[in-house]
Amino acid sequence: MKSILFVCTGNICRSPMAEVLLRHMFEKENITGVEVFSRGVYAEVGLPMTDLALAEAFGQNADGSKHGAAQLTRADVDRADLVLVMEYSHEEWIQRKFPDVASKTYLLMAYAQIEELDQEIADPYGGSPAEYRKCRMEIQNCLLDLISKLKGPRREKYS
């Protein structure tokens, strides 16, 4: 796998958290050669991550301060080997716009095969710090399973 694309609605909370957290986890695991990027299906181009999303990322030593929201394009889905979305609506949007990439597009939780959690990762936008923390933990647990697919068995859970 050479490229992983995370997709959410505005590209200011969930998908950029997933992007910067996975980059950081790849560094810790010495996984190289995999591009990680994020986009939104309705992004307002250039917006930074929300303060609470940034705080959650920083709390895990992942830096999202240089992030600027970007709109999902044909070039993005063509570039990605794997497209991981946060909600069914994102998957449906991609399938309508780019039906030929359905075979490489998955809900993040479904791809990670985390059965004890809801299949969707709820949008914390406008929510409390606790909602952002829950979102970050769900994403990180999915990312652990993603890494295990690349490297080996799952070791720990984030809480």
Secondary structure, 3 states (H helix, E strand, C coil): CCEEEEEECCCCCHHHHHHHHHHHHHHHHCCCCCEEEEEECCCCCCCCCCHHHHHHHHHCCCCCCCCCCCECCHHHHHHCCEEEECCHHHHHHHHHHCHHHHHHEEEHHHHHCCCCCCCCCCCCCCCCHHHHHHHHHHHHHHHHHHHHHHCCCCCCCCC
